[in-house]
Amino acid sequence: TVQRSSTVDSLEKQLICPICLEMFTKPVVILPCQHNLCRKCAANPLRQSRGSTSISTGGRFRCPSCRHEVVLDRHGVFGLQRNLLVENIIDIYKQEESSRSVVPVSQVEQHHRLMCEEHEEEKINIYCLSCEKPTCSMCKVFGQHRDCEVAPLQNIYERQKTELSDGIAILVAENDRIQALLSQMEELCRTLQENGHRQKQNVCDKFDGLFAILEERKNQLVGMISHEQDDKLSYVRSLMRRHGDHLEGAVKLVETAIQSMEEPQMAVFLQIGQITFDLNTVLIRISTMAKASNMERPEPGYESMAHFDINTEDVAYILRSIDFNTGRASTVQ
């Protein structure tokens, strides 16, 4: 019998919730670290573990047995798996205890039963409603509570247990509501990030289109300048070739005339002139070439390209004025 009682005590200790320090209440949830909790304790942020560390809200808490961090999904504690094995063991244990209810109060109950401080041999069995504290019958008859209103301890116990249970249920429901609200806000954050990324990409695409238009127009205008530049260069260089050819012929004519001028004898000079060239013709060519200053040349300012100047101030002002259509109602995608 002693061994059986020890076994039952050991089993009872295994069925104690580390949060409320009472036997597990259905449903029992199993944490990822394989430790167990009452669901109401897992969902209640006001409860405290043995280490007096509050279980936090916000979708995560630490296991009171091993301190492993448990991250809850959007279903909260209702997403944790139920430990049906422990629940079945509790049912069997309670059935066994109820079958032994004919036996006097167990040693465990006697050990935990409080005795009156004023009457050491009297057990606390009533509750003083006036003083709001448990006491014994002797205190009501002869002691300091004889003028107070009292009630059976069992009645007050059950009433306060019910009130506490109702309060826990309300708090659990509120926690679930907050958890749902947090899930909605998480979804809102994801949607905000997606919308922001999409709008950023839209702005970048619009500006890339403007860059492409500016680049195309720039190439067109630069091409116009290059075309006129090439035409003018071609014209000037053709004039340079013509003047160069003229100059080359004039130099040769000068050389020929100088060679003739070096002959000191008049008769020989005249004879050489008749043999090598017609003097009248040479004189005509010299006269013609002497008038080279009247040959075609570019007009003054021909080299100027200033007429290709452009004014971008108006366009720059428009570009700087680009803004969002905040005045127009827009629908968030």
ZASE-622043 format. One record per residue (C-alpha): residue number from 0; x, y, z. Coordinates in steps of 0.2 Angstrom, whole numbers, plus 2048, in hexadecimal, padded with zeros to 3 digits. Layout:
// ZASE-622043
+-----+-----+-----+-----+
:   k :   X :   Y :   Z :
+-----+-----+-----+-----+
: NUM :   X :   Y :   Z :
...
+-----+-----+-----+-----+
// end
This chain:
// ZASE-622043
+-----+-----+-----+-----+
:   k :   X :   Y :   Z :
+-----+-----+-----+-----+
:   0 : 800 : 800 : 800 :
:   1 : 80E : 80C : 804 :
:   2 : 817 : 808 : 7F4 :
:   3 : 806 : 80B : 7EA :
:   4 : 804 : 81B : 7F3 :
:   5 : 815 : 820 : 7EE :
:   6 : 812 : 81C : 7DC :
:   7 : 802 : 826 : 7DC :
:   8 : 80B : 835 : 7E4 :
:   9 : 818 : 833 : 7D6 :
:  10 : 80B : 832 : 7C9 :
:  11 : 802 : 841 : 7D0 :
:  12 : 812 : 84C : 7CF :
:  13 : 814 : 847 : 7BD :
:  14 : 802 : 84D : 7BA :
:  15 : 805 : 85F : 7C2 :
:  16 : 805 : 86E : 7B6 :
:  17 : 815 : 878 : 7B9 :
:  18 : 80B : 888 : 7B7 :
:  19 : 7FC : 886 : 7C2 :
:  20 : 804 : 878 : 7CD :
:  21 : 7F3 : 86F : 7CC :
:  22 : 7EF : 85F : 7C2 :
:  23 : 7EE : 862 : 7B0 :
:  24 : 7DD : 868 : 7AA :
:  25 : 7D7 : 862 : 799 :
:  26 : 7DC : 865 : 78C :
:  27 : 7EE : 862 : 78F :
:  28 : 7FA : 869 : 782 :
:  29 : 80C : 862 : 77E :
:  30 : 819 : 86F : 77A :
:  31 : 827 : 86C : 76D :
:  32 : 833 : 868 : 77B :
:  33 : 827 : 85A : 780 :
:  34 : 822 : 862 : 791 :
:  35 : 80F : 864 : 795 :
:  36 : 804 : 872 : 79A :
:  37 : 7F2 : 876 : 79D :
:  38 : 7EC : 87F : 78E :
:  39 : 7E4 : 88C : 799 :
:  40 : 7F5 : 88F : 7A1 :
:  41 : 7FE : 890 : 790 :
:  42 : 7F2 : 89D : 78B :
:  43 : 7F2 : 8A7 : 79B :
:  44 : 800 : 8B4 : 79C :
:  45 : 7FC : 8B8 : 7AE :
:  46 : 801 : 8A7 : 7B4 :
:  47 : 812 : 8A4 : 7BA :
:  48 : 81E : 895 : 7BA :
:  49 : 828 : 88F : 7C9 :
:  50 : 836 : 89B : 7C4 :
:  51 : 82A : 8A9 : 7C5 :
:  52 : 82D : 8AD : 7B3 :
:  53 : 81D : 8B4 : 7AA :
:  54 : 818 : 8AB : 79A :
:  55 : 818 : 8B9 : 78D :
:  56 : 80B : 8BC : 780 :
:  57 : 80E : 8C1 : 76E :
:  58 : 80E : 8AF : 767 :
:  59 : 81D : 8A8 : 771 :
:  60 : 822 : 8A3 : 783 :
:  61 : 82F : 898 : 78C :
:  62 : 82B : 887 : 793 :
:  63 : 82A : 888 : 7A6 :
:  64 : 833 : 877 : 7A7 :
:  65 : 842 : 879 : 79C :
:  66 : 841 : 88C : 796 :
:  67 : 840 : 886 : 784 :
:  68 : 838 : 894 : 779 :
:  69 : 828 : 88F : 771 :
:  70 : 822 : 899 : 762 :
:  71 : 80F : 899 : 75F :
:  72 : 808 : 89A : 74E :
:  73 : 7F8 : 8A4 : 74A :
:  74 : 7ED : 897 : 753 :
:  75 : 7F6 : 89B : 763 :
:  76 : 7F5 : 88D : 771 :
:  77 : 7E7 : 885 : 767 :
:  78 : 7F4 : 881 : 75A :
:  79 : 7FE : 876 : 767 :
:  80 : 7FB : 863 : 766 :
:  81 : 7F0 : 85B : 774 :
:  82 : 7F9 : 84E : 77F :
:  83 : 7EB : 841 : 77F :
:  84 : 7F6 : 835 : 788 :
:  85 : 7F8 : 840 : 797 :
:  86 : 7E5 : 844 : 796 :
:  87 : 7E1 : 831 : 797 :
:  88 : 7ED : 82F : 7A5 :
:  89 : 7E4 : 83D : 7AF :
:  90 : 7D3 : 835 : 7AB :
:  91 : 7D9 : 824 : 7B2 :
:  92 : 7E1 : 82C : 7C1 :
:  93 : 7D1 : 835 : 7C5 :
:  94 : 7C7 : 826 : 7C3 :
:  95 : 7D3 : 81C : 7CF :
:  96 : 7D2 : 82A : 7DB :
:  97 : 7BF : 82B : 7DB :
:  98 : 7BE : 818 : 7DE :
:  99 : 7C8 : 81B : 7EE :
: 100 : 7BD : 829 : 7F3 :
: 101 : 7B6 : 81E : 802 :
: 102 : 7C7 : 81F : 809 :
: 103 : 7CA : 82D : 816 :
: 104 : 7D3 : 83D : 811 :
: 105 : 7E4 : 838 : 808 :
: 106 : 7F4 : 83B : 811 :
: 107 : 7F8 : 848 : 803 :
: 108 : 7E8 : 852 : 807 :
: 109 : 7EB : 851 : 819 :
: 110 : 7FD : 857 : 816 :
: 111 : 7F6 : 866 : 80C :
: 112 : 7E7 : 86A : 817 :
: 113 : 7EA : 87A : 820 :
: 114 : 7E7 : 87B : 833 :
: 115 : 7E0 : 88A : 83D :
: 116 : 7EE : 895 : 844 :
: 117 : 7E3 : 899 : 853 :
: 118 : 7DD : 887 : 856 :
: 119 : 7EB : 87C : 851 :
: 120 : 7E0 : 86C : 851 :
: 121 : 7D2 : 873 : 847 :
: 122 : 7D2 : 872 : 834 :
: 123 : 7CE : 881 : 829 :
: 124 : 7BD : 87D : 823 :
: 125 : 7B3 : 88D : 821 :
: 126 : 7B5 : 89E : 819 :
: 127 : 7B2 : 8AE : 821 :
: 128 : 7A9 : 8B9 : 815 :
: 129 : 7AB : 8C9 : 820 :
: 130 : 7BE : 8C7 : 821 :
: 131 : 7C0 : 8BE : 811 :
: 132 : 7CC : 8B1 : 818 :
: 133 : 7CA : 89E : 81B :
: 134 : 7C8 : 899 : 82E :
: 135 : 7C2 : 88B : 839 :
: 136 : 7B1 : 887 : 842 :
: 137 : 7B9 : 88B : 853 :
: 138 : 7BD : 89D : 84D :
: 139 : 7AB : 89F : 848 :
: 140 : 7A4 : 899 : 858 :
: 141 : 7B0 : 8A0 : 865 :
: 142 : 7BD : 8A9 : 85B :
: 143 : 7C0 : 8BA : 852 :
: 144 : 7B3 : 8B5 : 844 :
: 145 : 7A4 : 8B1 : 850 :
: 146 : 79B : 8C1 : 849 :
: 147 : 7A0 : 8BF : 837 :
: 148 : 797 : 8B7 : 829 :
: 149 : 79E : 8A7 : 823 :
: 150 : 79B : 89A : 816 :
: 151 : 7A1 : 888 : 813 :
: 152 : 7B3 : 888 : 80C :
: 153 : 7AD : 87C : 7FE :
: 154 : 7A0 : 888 : 7F8 :
: 155 : 7AD : 897 : 7F7 :
: 156 : 7BA : 88C : 7F0 :
: 157 : 7AF : 886 : 7E2 :
: 158 : 7A8 : 898 : 7DF :
: 159 : 7B9 : 8A0 : 7DE :
: 160 : 7BF : 891 : 7D3 :
: 161 : 7B1 : 894 : 7C7 :
: 162 : 7B4 : 8A7 : 7C7 :
: 163 : 7C6 : 8A4 : 7C4 :
: 164 : 7C2 : 898 : 7B6 :
: 165 : 7B7 : 8A4 : 7AE :
: 166 : 7C4 : 8B1 : 7AF :
: 167 : 7D1 : 8A6 : 7A7 :
: 168 : 7C4 : 8A2 : 799 :
: 169 : 7C1 : 8B4 : 796 :
: 170 : 7D4 : 8B8 : 796 :
: 171 : 7D7 : 8A9 : 78A :
: 172 : 7CA : 8B0 : 77F :
: 173 : 7D2 : 8C1 : 77F :
: 174 : 7E3 : 8B9 : 77C :
: 175 : 7DC : 8B1 : 76D :
: 176 : 7D5 : 8C1 : 767 :
: 177 : 7E6 : 8CA : 769 :
: 178 : 7EE : 8BB : 760 :
: 179 : 7E2 : 8BD : 752 :
: 180 : 7E5 : 8D0 : 752 :
: 181 : 7F8 : 8CD : 751 :
: 182 : 7F6 : 8C1 : 743 :
: 183 : 7EC : 8CE : 739 :
: 184 : 7FA : 8DB : 73D :
: 185 : 807 : 8CF : 737 :
: 186 : 7FD : 8CC : 727 :
: 187 : 7FB : 8DF : 725 :
: 188 : 80E : 8E1 : 727 :
: 189 : 811 : 8D4 : 719 :
: 190 : 804 : 8DD : 70E :
: 191 : 80C : 8EE : 711 :
: 192 : 81D : 8E7 : 70C :
: 193 : 816 : 8E0 : 6FC :
: 194 : 80D : 8F0 : 6F8 :
: 195 : 81C : 8FA : 6FC :
: 196 : 828 : 8EF : 6F1 :
: 197 : 81B : 8F0 : 6E2 :
: 198 : 819 : 903 : 6E3 :
: 199 : 82C : 905 : 6E4 :
: 200 : 82E : 8FA : 6D4 :
: 201 : 820 : 904 : 6CC :
: 202 : 82A : 914 : 6CF :
: 203 : 83A : 90D : 6C9 :
: 204 : 832 : 907 : 6B9 :
: 205 : 82A : 918 : 6B6 :
: 206 : 83B : 921 : 6B8 :
: 207 : 844 : 914 : 6AD :
: 208 : 837 : 918 : 69F :
: 209 : 83B : 92B : 6A1 :
: 210 : 84E : 927 : 6A1 :
: 211 : 84B : 91D : 691 :
: 212 : 842 : 92C : 689 :
: 213 : 850 : 938 : 68E :
: 214 : 85D : 92C : 688 :
: 215 : 854 : 92A : 677 :
: 216 : 852 : 93D : 675 :
: 217 : 863 : 941 : 67A :
: 218 : 86A : 935 : 66D :
: 219 : 85F : 93D : 660 :
: 220 : 865 : 94F : 664 :
: 221 : 877 : 949 : 665 :
: 222 : 875 : 941 : 654 :
: 223 : 86F : 951 : 64C :
: 224 : 87E : 95A : 653 :
: 225 : 88A : 94D : 64C :
: 226 : 881 : 94D : 63B :
: 227 : 883 : 960 : 639 :
: 228 : 895 : 95F : 640 :
: 229 : 89A : 952 : 633 :
: 230 : 892 : 95C : 625 :
: 231 : 89C : 96C : 62A :
: 232 : 8AC : 962 : 62C :
: 233 : 8AA : 95A : 61B :
: 234 : 8A7 : 96B : 613 :
: 235 : 8B6 : 974 : 61C :
: 236 : 8C1 : 965 : 618 :
: 237 : 8BC : 966 : 605 :
: 238 : 8C0 : 978 : 605 :
: 239 : 8D1 : 974 : 60D :
: 240 : 8D5 : 967 : 5FF :
: 241 : 8D0 : 974 : 5F1 :
: 242 : 8DB : 981 : 5F9 :
: 243 : 8E9 : 975 : 5FC :
: 244 : 8E9 : 970 : 5EA :
: 245 : 8E9 : 982 : 5E4 :
: 246 : 8F7 : 986 : 5F0 :
: 247 : 901 : 977 : 5E9 :
: 248 : 8FF : 97D : 5D7 :
: 249 : 904 : 98F : 5DC :
: 250 : 913 : 989 : 5E5 :
: 251 : 919 : 980 : 5D6 :
: 252 : 915 : 98F : 5CA :
: 253 : 920 : 99A : 5D6 :
: 254 : 92E : 98D : 5D6 :
: 255 : 92E : 98D : 5C3 :
: 256 : 92D : 9A0 : 5C1 :
: 257 : 93B : 9A2 : 5CE :
: 258 : 946 : 996 : 5C4 :
: 259 : 943 : 9A0 : 5B4 :
: 260 : 947 : 9B0 : 5BE :
: 261 : 958 : 9AA : 5C2 :
: 262 : 95E : 9AA : 5B0 :
: 263 : 969 : 9BA : 5AF :
: 264 : 96A : 9BB : 59C :
: 265 : 95C : 9C3 : 593 :
: 266 : 95D : 9B9 : 583 :
: 267 : 95E : 9A9 : 58C :
: 268 : 950 : 9AE : 598 :
: 269 : 945 : 9B2 : 58A :
: 270 : 94A : 9A2 : 580 :
: 271 : 946 : 997 : 58F :
: 272 : 935 : 99F : 592 :
: 273 : 931 : 99B : 580 :
: 274 : 936 : 989 : 581 :
: 275 : 930 : 984 : 593 :
: 276 : 920 : 98E : 595 :
: 277 : 916 : 99C : 58E :
: 278 : 91A : 9AB : 598 :
: 279 : 909 : 9B3 : 595 :
: 280 : 900 : 9A4 : 59B :
: 281 : 90B : 9A3 : 5AB :
: 282 : 907 : 9B5 : 5AE :
: 283 : 8F4 : 9B2 : 5AD :
: 284 : 8F6 : 9A3 : 5B9 :
: 285 : 8FF : 9AD : 5C5 :
: 286 : 8F2 : 9BB : 5C4 :
: 287 : 8E5 : 9AE : 5C7 :
: 288 : 8ED : 9A6 : 5D6 :
: 289 : 8F1 : 9B6 : 5DE :
: 290 : 8DE : 9B9 : 5E0 :
: 291 : 8DD : 9A9 : 5EB :
: 292 : 8D7 : 9B4 : 5F9 :
: 293 : 8C6 : 9B5 : 5F0 :
: 294 : 8C4 : 9A2 : 5F0 :
: 295 : 8B5 : 99A : 5F9 :
: 296 : 8B6 : 999 : 60C :
: 297 : 8AB : 995 : 61B :
: 298 : 8A0 : 9A4 : 621 :
: 299 : 8A5 : 9AC : 631 :
: 300 : 89E : 9A2 : 640 :
: 301 : 89C : 993 : 635 :
: 302 : 8A4 : 989 : 643 :
: 303 : 897 : 98D : 650 :
: 304 : 88B : 980 : 657 :
: 305 : 882 : 98B : 663 :
: 306 : 872 : 989 : 65A :
: 307 : 871 : 977 : 662 :
: 308 : 86E : 97E : 673 :
: 309 : 85F : 977 : 67C :
: 310 : 855 : 97D : 68B :
: 311 : 851 : 970 : 698 :
: 312 : 84B : 97B : 6A6 :
: 313 : 838 : 977 : 6A3 :
: 314 : 83B : 965 : 6A2 :
: 315 : 846 : 965 : 6B1 :
: 316 : 838 : 96E : 6BB :
: 317 : 82C : 961 : 6B5 :
: 318 : 837 : 953 : 6BA :
: 319 : 83A : 95A : 6CB :
: 320 : 827 : 95C : 6CD :
: 321 : 824 : 94A : 6CB :
: 322 : 81A : 944 : 6DA :
: 323 : 80D : 937 : 6DF :
: 324 : 7FB : 939 : 6DB :
: 325 : 7F6 : 93C : 6ED :
: 326 : 7E8 : 946 : 6E8 :
: 327 : 7DF : 938 : 6E0 :
: 328 : 7D7 : 92A : 6E9 :
: 329 : 7E2 : 91A : 6E7 :
: 330 : 7DD : 908 : 6EB :
: 331 : 7EB : 8FE : 6F4 :
: 332 : 7ED : 8EE : 6EA :
+-----+-----+-----+-----+
// end
